[in-house]
C-alpha cells in the first residue's frame, strides 16, 4: 500500500475568474460606469484640451455612453484598463482616451485626454 508522505489539502472553492479584457467587455464596463456622471473624473489635461478644442462635457459624456472603441482596450502602466472611444456628437467627431480605475468603493472612469 502506498502512503503519501505529505498531507494533501483539498479546497472546494476556486478563485473567481478575472475580467477578460476585450473591446466588448471594456465597452460594456465603460457604459455601465458612465451611466452615473459622478463616477467620471476629468483630468486637468483633458479639461485643458477640451477648452482648446471647444469640446463640452456633454459631448464627452455622450462619447462614453454611446461611443465605440477606436483604439483597443489594454492594461496601462499603472495596471488600469485603458482605451480610446469615438463618437459623433452635434456634428463633431469626439475622441476620448479613458482609463477605468477599480477601487473597493466602486469603479470610476478617468478621462485622460480629448481630441
N, C-alpha and C positions, 0 to 999 in steps of 0.2 A: 504494500500500500504506500502511495506517495503522499508526503506531507509537505505543505508549503511552509518554508521557514519564516516568512514574513506575513503578518496579518494583512488581509485584503479588506479594504473599506469600500463598500458599495453604496453609492448615494442614488436615491430615486429621482432627485431633482436635477435637471440640466439647466445650464445657463441660457438666458434668452438670446436669441439670435440678434446680432446687431442690425441696425438700419442699413439696408443695402443701398449704396449710393448709385443712383442713375437719374437721368433727367426727369423721368416721370415721377419718381418719389420726391425728388427735390421740388418740383413744381407744385405738387400736392401739399408738401410741407409749407412752402412759402405762402401759398394761397390761404391755408388754414391759419397761419400766424398773422398774416396781413389783414384778416377779417377784423381784427381789433387794432385800430391805428395806434393805440397806446403801447403796442408791442413792437413798434417800428422806431428805430433811432437813426437820425440823420447825422453822420459825422460832419465835422467842421469843413472838411474838404468837399464833401458833397454839397453842402449849403453854399459854399463859395462858387462851385461850378454851376449850380442851379441859378444863382444870381447872374453870373456871366452869360449863361446861355438862355436866360429867360424861360426857365422850366419851373413850373409850380409844384407845390407839394401834392396837389390833387392829381397832376399828371403822373407823378412818381407812384402814388398810391394806386392809380389805375393800372400802371405798369406791373406792380406787384400782384394785384388781384386778378388781372386779365391777360397779362403778357405771356410770351413764350420764351423758352430758353434759347438764347443766342449763342453764348459760349458755354460749353458743357460744364456740368457740376463736377467739382473736385474738392479735395481737402486742402486748405491753405496751410501756410507755415505755422499758424497758430493752432492748428487742429480743428478749425471750424469748417463747415460746409460752405462753399462759395460758388457762385455762377454769375452770369450776366443775362439779364432779361431784356426783351424788347417789346414795345407796344406802340401802336399809332394812336395818338390821342389828340383830338381837336386839330387834326391835320398835321401834327408834328410827330416825327418818329423819336420816341424817347427810349434810351437805353440806360439801364442801371446795373452797376456791379454791386452785388449784395452778399452778405455773409449771414449764416444762421448760427447764432450762439446758443448753446444749450446750457441751462442752469437748473439747479434744483427747484427754483421757484417757477420755472417755465422757460419756453424758448422765446427768443426775440430776434428780430432782423436788424442788421446794421447796414444802412445804405452807405457804401464806401465812396462811390462817385457816380455822377450822372452825366450823360452826353447824348 
